Amino acid sequence: MRVILVLLCGLLLLAGCGVEPQAAPQPLTVPAPQTSQPARSSDTAGLELTVYFVRGADLVPARRTVDFLTPAEALDALVAGPTRAEVIAGLRTALAPQVLSVDVGLPGGITSVAVTTEFTGISGGNQLLAVAQVVWTLTGLEGTQQVRFLLDGVPVEVPTDTGLTEAPVGRDNFSSVAPPASPGSPPR
């Protein structure tokens, strides 16, 4: 008897929740889903960032548009690699597919970068080029003159033109792979 009573109550509730039929269909407007990041208006061009890729044995600048000129955004743009058009034009990256992150900004214009074991495992001439790509990209930002590389918080030896070092490095440590001089700039 209780089961029948529960079923009857359920049917009465369902019958009371019905929607009245309409004579003609009505359009339904569904709002666009919200994204976690606000959309950039079409009149905002963003900020220009220079990242460095490789052609032959030299670094080559490439322009990117970013929301903020921060070391984190610069590393994200660099790790994303060259565009299809840039690859067709002969650009490549010496960086292995990996995650690089800004560890901390230190006094004196030094930015620390946390690297992965994939970064420390890059071999041959690509080692110097990979380090140079990161250094040239980050030192193009205001406030960064040198970069220190860390693995699990411990300084990592990186190759430079004069050998291995755990010390912070700057652009002058990679003059052998510096981008070709543009007209009007001093020779390298």
N, C-alpha and C positions, 0 to 999 in steps of 0.2 A: 504494500500500500504506500509506503514511504517513497519507493522508487517512482511510482506513478505520480505522486504529488510533486516530487522534484522535477520530473519531466514536464508536467503541466506548467509549473512556475517558470521553467526555462523557456518553454514555448511562448508564454505570455510576455516575458521580457523581450524575446527576439521580435515578436510581432509589434511591440511598442516602439522598437528602434528603427523601424523602416523609414525609407525615404519616399516621399510622394513622387509618383511618376510625372514627368514633364511632357508637354505636348510636342516640343521640339528640342533638339540637342542644344546645349549652351556651351560656349567656348570656356575652356579651363586654362587659366594662366598659372604656370608653374615658374616660380623664381629660379634663377640660375643658382647652382650650388655655391656656397661661400668657399673661398680658398683660404689657405692659411696665410698667404702673403697677399698684400693688396696689389691690385693690378696697376701697372705703370700707365699713366695717361699718355696719350699719343704725342702730346707736346713736350714730354720729358725724354731727352735723348740719353740720359744716364751719364756716367762718368767714364772717361777713357783711361784704360790701363794698358801698359805695354808688358807683354810676356815674351819670353825668349825661347825659340825652338832652334833646331839644328838643320843646317844645310851643309853637306860635306863635313868639314871639321870646324865650322864656325857657327857662332850663335847668330840668329837672325831675329830682329824684333817683329812682333805681330801685335796688332791692336785688338783689344776686347772692350766691350761696354759692360760695366758693372754698376751695381747699385751703390756700393761703398768702396772707397780706396783703402782697404785694410789688408794686412798680410794674409788673413784667412781667405778673403775673396780672391786675392792674387794667386794663392796656392791652388785654390779650387779651379781657377781659370787655366792655370798652367797644367795641372794634372788632367784636365779635360782633353788636353792634346790639341794638335792642329786640326783645323776644319778640313773637310774633303777637298775644297779648292786649294788649301795650303799644301796638302799632301800631294795633289796633282802638280803643284808648283815646285815640288821637291823638298818641302819641309818635313821634318820628323821630330820625334822627341827621344831623348836618351833615357828618360824616366821609365821605369817599369810600372805597370798598372799597380797602383798602390794608393795608400792614404798618407798624405803629409798633413801635419797640422801645426799651427803656431802654438808653441808651448808657452812662451812668455816673452814679453818685451822687457829687455833689461836696460838699465841706465847706460848712457854713452852711445846710444844708437845701435845697440845689438839686439837682434831678434833671434830667439831660439826657435828651432824647428824640430818637432818630434818626428822621427823617421821610423819606418818599419824595417824588418829584416830583409824585405825585398829591395829596399833602397841600398842597404849595406852589401847586398849580394850582386849588385851591378858590376860587371867585369869589363876589363880592357879599357879602351879609350872612352867608352861610354860613361865610366865612373866620373872622370873629370868633366865631361860635358853635362852630365846630370846635375852635379853639384853647381857648375857654372850657371845652368839654366835657373836654378832656384836662387842663387846669389844675385844674378843680374836682374831677375824679376823683382825680388824683394827690395833690393837697394834702389830701385827706381821709385820707391814710395818714400814720402816724406817721413823722416824720423828713423829710417833704417840705413845705417852705413855698413854694417857687417852682419853676418849670419853665423850662428853656432848651431851645429847639428847634434841632436841627442837621441839616443836609443835607450828607452826605459829610464830616462833622466840622467844618463851618463854620456859625457861628450864622446863623439865618434870621430875617429881619424878620417879625414877626407883628403883627396888628392888636390894639389895645387900645382902651379907651374914649377914650383921649387921643391916639391915633395909632399909627404903626408904631414898633416897637422891636426891637432885637436882644438887649436885656438880658433876664435872667430875669424872668418874670412870675408874679404870684400872684393870688389870688382878688380882691383889691382892684382889680386892673386890669380887671375885668369886672363891675362892679356893675350896669351897664345891663342885663345878661342874667341876673343872679343869680336863683336859685330864689325863688319867692314866699315871703315869711316865713311860718313856721308859727306857730300860736298860742303866745304867750309869748316869741317871739324878737323881737329889735329890728327895726324896719323897715329896709328897704334904701335 
